[in-house]
């Protein structure tokens, strides 16, 4: 049988009562299968004897001892037991066991008695001591079961202890004679995997640390393989037909009209998009790139490809502010080519809305740019062939599907300026192809980032004043709109007035989410045209604001922002050949995570490195907002260290689905059985993907 088929509840195990069942439930362990997939977090190597006399000053002891004496010390009357090795008379050395909150051991650890001891020891005040130890009595001819083994260490909850979990795992394993392999034999041989039966037994009771590593690798490959197989098989892109990279005439005219050359990454992304769009199967592609890398330009060129074949394009942005900016830029770039661009949001008045919708239905609009209003019921496209969704992570799956349903299986391009670590992209978007723009347009200078403690604020203000004297512009970003008397966090309203005194006569504006859209658009237009020298803002300027003359970004209380938000805000500057600066002002008494975030921004401008650090710090579930979904609840695989394995699993699933989409081949029968089990399961197994 397969490991996942063990559906019997853990409460059926001897010794698992109500308290233990609830404790297991808190750890996500409900069934025998869950228990076997409950991975040890570490191991204790008790396979070799380490005597007290051979332990200099720190480390581990794993030996047999005899108790020499026991006394109490200190005001709290703490039990101290002195032991020494039974079989080491030539280099006898004592070890003091400090029994904090364990005075009950006085009736156990009596002088002359012999015990097996496993302890973490250290040299304190010239004496070898241990306060973390385990003692087990034994008979001379029967060493305890724990001796000579490598013991798994599990996460704990409630009433559960290590011994009880080990007992329960052993009980379940003893009930199954043999577990079946869960990946095709060809892959077992190609990647030199253990049998799944050996792997699940070795992960819980390894013969050596090396065997536990091999076991994890086998089980991790199976986990990642089915994660990719389920995503690739069930994704929008159901066929593996290949198209051709043929550029249309209108694309060529547009590219030739640009005053600069596209970067190699932009050209590569365009090639991948064209091949998808001409394959005869609906494209489902993610385009990711760092802030300022030119993703939107790639999207407009791809839109021209769709329009050239007679289709219409929908471009959806998360905010009206961003949608308006996209519409204005698209009009400047594309209308000279005869492309008809229009704009639709919820604020468009009914008098203008009715003729717009009629023109859209009659194919008199080539590109419609807007917000959630695009998937409203009365919005009808005449021939929607291409859907572009900007900042895709801000939209739900149902919202994206509602827009896609406006056409007959349109090609879909999702864009994100929040770089995604490669392993996370392969996991989140297993049913998609991913294009990545790493290179920045030529002529851009790296943004210089300064960390600014409270005592250096005046220096920061003076440096920005120099930029104003050069005719450049700046952003000042704060985490709050209004003052809060309960804390000392600076807010935009108070700081707007304060900065007027710091920079008298310098034109400025206040912008935040409570302002109406027309007011915000007007302020940003004035800022873009140079009528305003600096904006005092909340994070409303995080995405989509592109002002080449802005060279300074100040983020106050930067310790309160996440890495991704800090990087996005920093990306509002450095969008020309001018040298730009980012000032991360922070308060005193930073947490360790905050220090790590700010140091990361100081050290690098590379959004992909920053995204990986964010993944390391917060974990995949926190980054994607899916912490409780189970989607990233990997039991064996690791999104940080298993990139190569993830890619191999993805390649294997693609090769199998391309050559045998029906999984008819005898070697692939196991895949068909596993996928059927997962689709029939009501719970979230370790391999199941949550859509």
Secondary structure, DSSP 4 states (H G I P E B T S, - for coil): --GGG--SBGGGSTT--HHHHHHHHHTT--BHHHHHT---SEEEE-SS-B-GGG--SEEEEEEEEEEEEEEEETTTTEEEEEEEETT-GGG--EEEEEETT-GGGGGTS-TT-EEEEEEEEEEETTEEEEEEEEEEE-BTTB--TTTTSEEEE----TT--HHHHHHHHHHHHHT-S-PPPSS-HHHHHHTTPPPHHHHHHHHHS-SSHHHHHHHHHHHHHHHHHHHHHHHHHHSS------------HHHHHHHHHSSSPPPHHHHHHHHHHHHHHTSSS--EEEEEE-TTS-HHHHHHHHHHHHHHTT-EEEEE-SSHHHHHHHHHHHHHHHGGGT--EEEE-TTS-HHHHHHHHHHHHTT--SEEEESGGGGSTT---SSEEEEEETTGGGS-HHHHHHHHTTSSS-EEEEEESS---HHHHHHHTTTSEEEEE-PPPTTPPPPEEEEE-GGGHHHHHHHHHHHHHTT-EEEEE-SBSS--TTS---BHHHHHHHHHHHTTT--EEEE-TTS-HHHHHHHHHHHHTTS-SEEEE-GGGSSS---TTEEEEEETTGGGS-HHHHHHHHTTS--SSS--EEEEE--SS--HHHHHHHHHHHH---HHHHHHHHHHHH-HHHHHT-TTTSTT--SS--TTT-HHHHHHHHHHHHHHHHH-TT--SGGGHHHHHHHHHHHH-SS--TTPPP-
